[in-house]
C-alpha cells in the first residue's frame, strides 16, 4: 500500500506523545507530514528524523488543507 502524505498540524490526546522537531516528546506540532492507514496515522515531523505511528484514539485533531478549493 502506498501512503498519501499531507502537510498538517497534529494535536494528541492527553497521555500520548510524538517526536517533536527537536527530537523531544511533544503533544502538539504545528507542521508535520501525515498519512493514514487503517486506524493509524503516520506522522513525520520535519527535523525529528522519525516517523511515529499513532493509533486513532491518540489523536485529538489533525488539520490540513484540501488540495482543491471548495465553494461553500
Secondary structure, DSSP 8 states (H G I E B T S, - for coil): -----EEEEEEE-TT--EE-TTSSEESEEEEEEEEEETTEEEEE-TTT--EEEEEGGGEEEEE---SS----
